[in-house]
Each structure stands twice: as structure tokens, then as C-alpha cells.
């Protein structure tokens, strides 16, 4: 990841992957001028008024890796067993 990454293009490319994808980039936190590391997940979806919409969400985090976030995401969508 470099600070010169064109994040909009990379977010669109990641969103085109089956199931979406993560993108790391540098972006200023709200109210700050200095850029910080941000990692976002994006996915393409279709809505009635536009067939190629991308939705996404991101966090400012200096330590989490894409691999760690993928693992957490997989755990979150795994079916839960009912309590005995």
C-alpha cells in the first residue's frame, strides 16, 4: 500500500470481485489534515434505479490486516448453532 494509491479506482475494482473485497489506502480522519491508514470493504449490488451501485464501509486502523478482517468477516457470517 502506498500513500499515492488512487483509492476510488481500487474500491471500484474490489467491488467488482465476486463477494466484494478490501482496499487499504490513506485518507484524512474527519477534522484532520494529515492522512491516516484506512481499510474499507466494498461490494457491487443492484438496486432498482441503478444496476452498478457499490456499497462500502471503512475503518481507520493501523494494525489490522486484510487477512485478519477476512477472518473476522467469515466468522460473522458463519451460521450459529442454537444453544442447548
C-alpha positions as CSV (number, residue, x, y, z in Angstrom):
1,X,0.0,0.0,0.0
2,X,1.4,3.4,-0.9
3,X,0.2,6.8,0.0
4,X,-0.2,7.7,-3.7
5,X,-2.9,5.0,-4.2
6,X,-5.9,6.0,-6.3
7,X,-8.5,4.7,-3.8
8,X,-11.6,5.3,-5.9
9,X,-10.4,3.1,-8.7
10,X,-9.2,0.4,-6.3
11,X,-12.5,0.5,-4.4
12,X,-14.4,0.1,-7.7
13,X,-12.2,-2.8,-8.8
14,X,-12.5,-4.6,-5.4
15,X,-16.3,-4.2,-5.6
16,X,-16.4,-5.9,-8.9
17,X,-14.9,-9.1,-7.4
18,X,-17.4,-11.8,-6.5
19,X,-18.3,-11.1,-2.9
20,X,-16.5,-7.8,-2.9
21,X,-13.1,-7.0,-1.4
22,X,-10.9,-5.0,0.9
23,X,-8.8,-1.9,0.0
24,X,-6.1,-0.2,2.0
25,X,-5.4,3.4,1.4
26,X,-4.6,6.7,3.1
27,X,-7.3,9.2,3.9
28,X,-7.6,12.1,6.4
29,X,-9.7,11.4,9.5
30,X,-12.7,13.7,9.9
31,X,-11.4,17.1,11.2
32,X,-7.7,16.2,10.4
33,X,-5.5,17.3,7.6
34,X,-3.0,14.5,7.9
35,X,-3.8,11.2,6.1
36,X,-4.2,8.1,8.2
37,X,-4.3,4.4,7.1
38,X,-7.9,3.4,6.3
39,X,-9.1,0.0,5.2
40,X,-12.5,-0.4,3.5
41,X,-14.7,-3.2,2.2
42,X,-16.7,-2.6,-0.9
43,X,-19.2,-4.7,-2.9
44,X,-21.3,-4.2,-6.0
45,X,-25.0,-4.6,-5.8
46,X,-28.0,-3.9,-8.0
47,X,-30.8,-1.6,-6.9
48,X,-34.0,-0.7,-8.9
49,X,-32.7,2.6,-10.1
50,X,-29.1,1.7,-10.9
51,X,-27.6,-1.7,-11.9
52,X,-23.9,-1.0,-10.8
53,X,-24.0,0.5,-7.3
54,X,-21.1,-0.1,-5.0
55,X,-21.6,0.0,-1.2
56,X,-18.8,0.1,1.3
57,X,-17.6,0.8,4.8
58,X,-14.2,1.5,6.2
59,X,-12.3,1.9,9.4
60,X,-9.1,3.8,10.4
61,X,-6.8,1.2,11.8
62,X,-3.0,1.0,11.9
63,X,-2.7,-2.7,12.8
64,X,-5.5,-4.9,11.3
65,X,-4.5,-6.7,8.1
66,X,-6.8,-7.7,5.2
67,X,-6.3,-11.3,6.2
68,X,-7.5,-10.6,9.8
69,X,-10.5,-8.7,8.6
70,X,-11.4,-11.5,6.2
71,X,-11.2,-14.0,9.1
72,X,-13.5,-11.8,11.2
73,X,-16.0,-11.4,8.4
74,X,-16.1,-15.2,7.8
75,X,-16.7,-15.8,11.5
76,X,-19.6,-13.2,11.5
77,X,-21.4,-14.8,8.6
78,X,-20.9,-18.4,9.8
79,X,-24.2,-20.0,10.9
80,X,-24.6,-20.0,14.7
81,X,-25.6,-23.1,16.5
82,X,-28.6,-22.9,18.8
83,X,-27.7,-23.1,22.5
84,X,-28.6,-26.5,24.1
